[in-house]
Amino acid sequence: MQEMKDVAARVISQQGICSAGHKVGDKFIIGQNTPDSMCSWAFCSLFPFATVLQSGCSFPWETEEGKTTVACPDPENPVVFELKRV
């Protein structure tokens, strides 16, 4: 059985007012547990992409292997995360 890698989630863009208080530069580690203080809506959006990276796969549209960007689902106050396998 292959060991799952951790994924670093870093806020690279934030517009408007994030109700969870996320701001550019915030960092979270997605491993076997839900990251403390990460917005549950953002986590739900990031989870499928993080799982792909944790399993060692990448996305064909990305130029760098083991990395992608994902936005939270709030269209009025988007927070964009960079996900990177660590």
N, C-alpha and C positions, 0 to 999 in steps of 0.2 A: 504494500500500500504506500502510495506516494505521500510525503509530508506536505501539508498545505503551507504555503508561504504567507507571511503577513503582507498587508498592503497599507502603505502610508497614504492618507487622504489629507491634502493641504488645500485650504481656501485660496484660490488665485484671483477671484473676482467677487465682489459683493455690491449690489446696487439696492437703493432704497433702504428699508428698515427690516432687518432680519429679526423675526420674533424670538428666535433662539439666541440672538446676540452674536452670531458668527461674524467674523471679520477677516479680511485678508491677512494671511500668515498663520491662522489657526491650523493646528496639525492634530490628526487623530491616527491611531493605529487600528486597523481592522484585522482582527485575528480570529480566535475561536469565540470571543465574546463581543458583545455590542460595545462600542466605545463610549466611555463616560462623557456626558454632557453634549453628545452629538444629537442634533434634532432628529426625532424619529422619522419625520417625513423625508429628510435628506438621506438618512440611512437606508430607508426603503428604496430610494432611487439609486443609490450607490451599490447596494448589495449585489444585484445580478452582475454588474461589471467587476466588482471586487472579487466575486467568486471565480470568474473567468481568469483573472490575474493570479489568484491564489493557486489555481490548479496548474499554473505554468504556461497558460495559453496567452495569446495576444489578439489584438484586433487588426484586421487587414487594412483598415483605413488610417491607422496611426503610423507615423514615420519612425517612432521609437518603440522597440519591443518592450513589453511589460509596463506600458503606461497608457493612460487615456484620460480624457476630461469628461465630467458629467455635471449637469446642473440640477439643483433641487427643483421640485415641481412648482414653486411659487412664481408665476409669470410676472407679478407686480414687483417682486423683490428678489430677483434671482441671486443665488449663491452658486458659484461655479467651483468645483473641486477638481484638483489634479489627483488622479490615483496612480500610484507607482508601486510595483512589486519591490519588496525589500528583502 
